[in-house]
Amino acid sequence: MSLFSKRNKEVLTGPLNLDNPIVGQVLGICSALAVTSQLKPAIV
């Protein structure tokens, strides 16, 4: 069994797709933090 077999890739990258709501929220807060210097004003 190869380290980068199709099954292993799916297991590693499955939770990182945009269907995961946590990933979507993290990506959203990252863009807000890119234009602010603190976390407090970034939280809406």
Buried (B, 14 or more C-beta within 10 A) or exposed (E): EEEEEEEEEEEEEEEEEEEEEEEEEEEEBEEEBEEEEEEEEBEE
